[in-house]
Amino acid sequence: MDGTRYPQELAALHRLASIAPRSVDEELVIHEVLAAAADVVACEAVLLFSYDPDSDHMLVHSSARGEGMRVSLSEPSVIRRIFDTGRGEVIKELLTDPEPSSILSEKLG
């Protein structure tokens, strides 16, 4: 492990752990997860997706863009791949991923 990143990662985990027992405010938790990920991963933006079972869509939460994007899981995309595998990914360039999302390309491109 890179010794220079360890303190950042530890601080991010501590920040997230400290809000868990005191908050059930979903927006606060999402905001803190986005901020902690941005502190640890060098990137332009952090995207967090939450599943809406009623609509079978992913709700997009972004550290750099407005809220409100919804992505259908019916089309092949990086989002569906991650949802299906259950494993998170760090993607260097979302728009050039082998399975890009047309909705994200349109809104973030």
N, C-alpha and C positions, 0 to 999 in steps of 0.2 A: 504494500500500500504506500502511496506517495505521502511522505511525512508532512508535507506542506498543506495537503488537503484535509488531513485528519482532524485538525481543530475546527475547520469549517463544517465538516460532516457531523462532528460531535455537537457543535453549537446548534445546527439545524435540527438534529434529533431531540436535543434538550428543549428547544423552542416548541416543537410539535408535542412532545410529551407533557409539557407544562400546560398546554391548553386543553388537553383531553379531559382531565378530571373536572375542569371548571366550566366547560362550555358544551352546550348542545346546539349552539348556533351554527348551522351548516355553512353559511356564508363565511363566517369567521374561520372555521376550520379549512375551508377551500382556499381562502386568501392566504392563510399561514402555510399550507402545503405548497402553494405556488411560490410564495416568497422563499421558503426553505429550499425548494428545488432550484430556484434561480441562484441562490447563494452557493450551491454546491456544484451545479453544472454550468459551465460557461456556454451561454446560449443567448440568442436574441429574444426568445419567448419560451415560456413553459406552457404547455397545454395539458389540462387535466380533463378526463372524460368521466362522466358519471352516467350510469345506465338508468333509463326510465322504462321500467317494465310495462307500463300501461301503453306506451306508444312504440316500444321496441326501437327506440332511438337512443343515441348517446348525446348527452348534453355537454357542450364544450365550454370549459372555463379556461380563460387565458390570462396570462400575466401582462400581455401587451395589447390585447384587443378587447373590444366590447363583448359583453356576454350575449347569450341568446341564440348562439348557433346550435342547431340540432342536426345530427348526422344519422341517417338511416343505416341500419345494419343489413339491409337487404342488398346493397350494392357491394361488390368486392372492393376492399380498400384496406389501407394500413390499419384503420380503426377496427374494422371487423376482424382482421388477422389478430390483433392484440386481444380483442374481446374473446375470440374463439380459443386462443392458446392460454389465456389467463396470465401471460407474462408481460411485464412492462418492458418498454424499449426506450433507449435513447437514440433518437433519429437525428442525424446531422443536418439533413436537408429534406424536410417533409415533402416538398413539391417534386422532388426527384426520386422518391421512394418507388420501388418496383410496383407497388400497389397503391398509387396515389388516390386520394379522395377527390372527386370532382367538386364537391361542395367546399372542401377546405381550400383547394386550388383557387377556386373562384373568390372566396372571401379573404384568403390570406395572401394570395399571389400578387 
